[in-house]
Amino acid sequence: MDILIIAFTLAIVVCAICLIAVVLMQSSKSSGLGETFGGSTQAFASRATAASKEKKLQRLSIVLGIVIAVLAIAVAIFTRFSA
């Protein structure tokens, strides 16, 4: 049972590091005042590609967050029953 707890704890650490990396790769929602008054100078195709990338990163961050939560609950349950 201790090996399982250690494995889940290591999985939580790896998922947390991946989640940090994914969040740092996402661009911010607001582009500042330049976007408000000047508009975007990107072409439509590049905006669609960027939106697709952002959507994938957003979904990946949600999935990683859920995996971390499930693993944390599993570690808590295994710790309680192993004592």
C-alpha positions as CSV (number, residue, x, y, z in Angstrom):
1,M,0.0,0.0,0.0
2,D,2.9,2.4,0.7
3,I,4.2,1.9,-2.8
4,L,0.9,2.9,-4.2
5,I,0.8,6.1,-2.1
6,I,4.3,7.0,-3.2
7,A,3.4,6.3,-6.9
8,F,0.3,8.5,-6.7
9,T,2.2,11.3,-4.9
10,L,4.8,11.3,-7.6
11,A,2.1,11.4,-10.2
12,I,0.6,14.4,-8.5
13,V,4.0,16.2,-8.6
14,V,4.4,15.4,-12.3
15,C,0.9,16.6,-13.1
16,A,1.4,19.7,-11.1
17,I,4.6,20.6,-13.0
18,C,2.8,19.9,-16.3
19,L,-0.1,22.1,-15.2
20,I,2.2,25.0,-14.3
21,A,3.9,24.7,-17.8
22,V,0.5,24.6,-19.5
23,V,-0.8,27.6,-17.7
24,L,2.4,29.6,-18.4
25,M,2.1,28.7,-22.2
26,Q,-1.4,30.3,-22.3
27,S,-1.7,33.9,-23.4
28,S,-3.6,36.4,-21.2
29,K,-7.3,37.1,-21.9
30,S,-6.8,40.8,-22.2
31,S,-4.3,42.3,-24.6
32,G,-4.2,45.7,-23.0
33,L,-5.3,49.1,-24.4
34,G,-3.7,48.6,-27.7
35,E,-6.1,45.9,-28.6
36,T,-9.1,48.0,-27.4
37,F,-8.4,51.1,-29.6
38,G,-6.2,49.8,-32.4
39,G,-7.6,46.4,-33.1
40,S,-5.6,43.4,-33.9
41,T,-3.2,43.3,-36.8
42,Q,-3.3,39.5,-37.1
43,A,-4.9,37.8,-40.1
44,F,-8.0,35.8,-39.6
45,A,-6.3,32.5,-40.3
46,S,-3.6,33.1,-37.7
47,R,-6.2,34.2,-35.1
48,A,-8.1,30.9,-35.7
49,T,-5.0,28.9,-35.3
50,A,-4.1,30.8,-32.1
51,A,-7.7,30.2,-30.8
52,S,-7.4,26.5,-31.5
53,K,-4.1,26.3,-29.6
54,E,-5.6,28.3,-26.7
55,K,-8.6,26.0,-26.6
56,K,-6.4,22.9,-26.5
57,L,-4.3,24.4,-23.7
58,Q,-7.4,25.4,-21.7
59,R,-8.8,21.9,-22.0
60,L,-5.5,20.3,-21.0
61,S,-5.3,22.6,-17.9
62,I,-8.8,21.5,-16.9
63,V,-8.0,17.8,-17.4
64,L,-4.7,18.1,-15.4
65,G,-6.5,19.9,-12.6
66,I,-9.1,17.1,-12.4
67,V,-6.4,14.4,-12.5
68,I,-4.6,16.1,-9.6
69,A,-7.8,16.3,-7.6
70,V,-8.7,12.7,-8.2
71,L,-5.1,11.5,-7.3
72,A,-5.2,13.7,-4.1
73,I,-8.4,12.1,-3.0
74,A,-7.1,8.6,-3.8
75,V,-3.9,9.3,-1.7
76,A,-6.1,10.6,1.2
77,I,-8.3,7.4,1.0
78,F,-5.3,5.1,0.8
79,T,-3.5,6.9,3.7
80,R,-6.6,6.6,5.9
81,F,-7.0,2.9,5.3
82,S,-3.3,2.0,5.5
83,A,-2.9,3.3,9.0
